[in-house]
């Protein structure tokens, strides 16, 4: 995912065409071949004698992408267009660092900036395209309950979600995406209980869209997500999802907490704080059995941010898991100095004076009693 840490990327194919599913190595070779061809064209941009042809060929690739966008509004062509665009999205993500680091290519492309029009504005401004993507999403609502989602259906709608993630992550379309309340169309996917692979992949890709929104620090985005009750949906995934889904959901909660509006929202009532604290505590207990440095890092960061609130910090003195206080995760964090530092700061904060909490109006225990 372009807007999540690289370690959380979720673009692996699932339930796609039989040839790719049966031969993932062949699919990877095909992707590498396409990327190599594009890289050769990029290298040719720095050669004045080859530049015109390279620009022409690269322009054809972009024209092909634009044609596929237009095909999204045709129901008969939509499935193939979704598949090809999701592939091209990954291809051009891999190509971007290569373009930047290839000597002489940026100067050549400055003169042809219109050649590499971003996909997100194209998707948003093309007549009927967003409506077609939303149609793909709502078309599978009937198979959510009872859970009858097939791998092919999951793969197709996830291709549509991958394109919406482009729109959610782009600076020109992010707020348009939000003001249209498009994230609400994804919430039914996050409210599912089935642990089958089609549903898990659907939740994971949906979380990727929300993750793209919160990756850029924006209080307006956080306020929208809080007002639409994203926290309970994330907590549900943190309890029952796969490790990767739990990681992305915890990342979203972390980003919400890092905003002052988000921290205040969670700590306004004892019920909200303890709902988050209970899920984090259960996750720590589960990680003691099957450790994951990546997931533990986000959990500790959530706890550390909660400790910035006086009443929450006071409550953590009683409910912070003992496994974070002893050597349970010492081996897991040995190679992660940043998370070790966060944990040390958390333990320092929680071990401090209780005066601040009472000056703030009493702890959460006091709130619950009243």
HUGICOR-V303732 format. One record per backbone hydrogen bond with DSSP energy under -1.0 kcal/mol. CO is the residue of the C=O (numbers start at 0). NH is the residue of the N-H. E is the energy in kcal/mol with one decimal. If there is no record, write none. Layout:
co/nh/e
CO/NH/E
CO/NH/E
//
This chain:
co/nh/e
0/3/-1.2
4/7/-2.7
5/8/-1.7
16/20/-2.2
17/21/-2.8
18/22/-1.3
22/26/-1.8
23/27/-2.2
24/28/-2.3
25/29/-2.3
26/30/-2.2
27/31/-2.6
28/32/-2.2
29/33/-2.2
30/34/-2.6
31/35/-2.6
32/36/-2.1
33/37/-2.2
34/38/-2.8
35/39/-2.3
36/40/-1.7
37/41/-2.1
38/42/-2.5
39/43/-1.7
41/44/-1.1
42/45/-1.2
43/46/-1.4
46/49/-1.2
46/50/-1.6
49/53/-2.2
50/54/-3.0
51/55/-1.9
52/56/-2.6
53/57/-2.7
54/58/-2.3
55/59/-1.8
56/60/-1.7
57/61/-2.0
58/62/-2.8
59/63/-2.3
60/64/-1.7
61/65/-2.5
62/66/-2.4
63/67/-2.1
64/68/-2.0
65/69/-1.9
66/70/-1.6
68/71/-1.2
69/72/-1.1
70/73/-1.5
73/76/-1.4
73/77/-1.5
76/80/-2.0
77/81/-2.9
78/82/-1.9
79/83/-2.6
80/84/-2.6
81/85/-2.1
82/86/-1.7
83/87/-2.5
84/88/-2.5
85/89/-1.4
86/90/-2.2
87/91/-2.9
88/92/-1.5
89/93/-2.0
90/94/-1.6
91/95/-1.6
94/98/-2.5
95/99/-2.2
96/100/-2.1
101/104/-1.7
103/107/-1.1
104/108/-2.2
105/109/-2.0
108/111/-1.5
111/114/-1.9
117/121/-1.1
118/122/-2.7
119/123/-2.6
120/124/-2.5
121/125/-1.1
125/128/-1.9
127/131/-1.8
128/132/-2.1
129/133/-2.5
130/134/-2.0
131/135/-1.7
132/136/-1.6
133/137/-2.7
134/138/-1.5
136/139/-1.3
137/140/-1.3
139/142/-1.2
140/143/-1.8
142/147/-2.8
149/153/-2.5
150/154/-2.7
151/155/-2.1
152/156/-2.3
153/157/-2.2
154/158/-1.6
155/159/-1.4
156/160/-2.2
157/161/-2.1
158/162/-1.2
159/163/-1.8
160/164/-2.0
161/165/-1.1
162/166/-1.5
163/167/-2.6
164/168/-1.8
169/173/-2.0
172/176/-2.7
173/177/-2.0
174/178/-3.2
175/179/-1.4
176/181/-1.6
177/180/-2.1
180/183/-1.1
181/184/-1.8
182/185/-1.7
185/188/-1.2
185/189/-1.1
195/199/-2.6
196/200/-2.8
197/201/-1.6
198/202/-2.6
199/203/-2.6
200/204/-2.3
201/205/-2.0
202/206/-2.7
203/207/-1.5
204/208/-1.2
205/209/-1.6
206/210/-3.1
207/211/-1.8
208/212/-1.3
209/213/-1.9
210/214/-1.4
217/221/-2.0
218/222/-2.8
219/223/-2.0
220/224/-2.4
221/225/-2.5
222/226/-2.3
223/227/-1.2
224/229/-1.9
225/228/-1.6
229/233/-2.3
230/234/-2.7
231/235/-1.9
232/236/-1.6
233/237/-2.5
234/238/-1.2
235/239/-1.9
236/240/-2.7
241/245/-2.9
242/246/-2.1
243/247/-2.3
244/248/-2.6
245/249/-2.5
246/250/-2.1
247/251/-2.0
248/252/-2.1
249/253/-2.7
250/254/-2.4
251/255/-2.1
252/256/-2.6
253/257/-2.0
258/262/-2.5
259/263/-2.5
260/264/-2.0
261/265/-2.3
262/266/-2.1
268/272/-1.9
269/273/-2.9
270/274/-1.8
271/275/-2.1
272/276/-3.0
273/277/-2.4
274/278/-1.6
275/279/-2.5
276/280/-2.5
277/281/-2.3
278/282/-2.1
279/283/-2.1
280/284/-2.1
281/285/-2.1
282/286/-2.3
283/287/-1.3
285/289/-1.8
291/295/-2.6
292/296/-2.2
293/297/-1.2
294/298/-1.9
295/299/-2.7
296/300/-1.9
297/301/-1.9
298/302/-2.3
299/303/-2.8
300/304/-2.2
301/305/-2.3
302/306/-1.9
304/307/-1.6
305/308/-1.8
308/312/-3.0
309/313/-2.1
310/314/-2.1
311/315/-2.3
314/317/-1.7
314/318/-1.5
315/319/-2.1
320/323/-1.6
321/324/-1.5
321/325/-1.4
326/329/-1.4
328/332/-1.9
332/335/-1.7
335/339/-2.0
336/340/-2.2
337/341/-2.1
338/342/-2.5
339/343/-2.4
340/344/-2.3
341/345/-2.4
342/346/-2.6
343/347/-2.0
344/348/-2.7
345/349/-2.8
346/350/-1.6
348/351/-1.4
353/357/-1.4
354/358/-2.3
355/359/-1.4
356/361/-1.2
357/360/-1.3
362/366/-1.5
363/367/-2.6
364/368/-2.1
365/369/-1.7
//
